[in-house]
Amino acid sequence: MQGKAVATPTTLVLDRKGRIAARVSGPVTRATLEGLVDDVLAEG
């Protein structure tokens, strides 16, 4: 089921290769989203 959203809303963070690096089901705060994006960017 990769790439399939099962809840509304669902936030997906993709890595540089287009793979799902993080998935949050339900509401997400700006701080959480920024942290997830920062983590993915730090991986390379």
C-alpha positions, 0 to 999 in steps of 0.5 A: 500500500505504499503511497496510499493515503488511508486517513484524511488528512494524510501528510507524506514527506518524500526523500530525494529519490521520491520514496516515502520517508515519513507519513502522518495520519491526521492533523500535523503541526508546522513544527512537526512537519518542519522536523520531519523535513529537516530529518529527511534533508539531513539524511542526504 
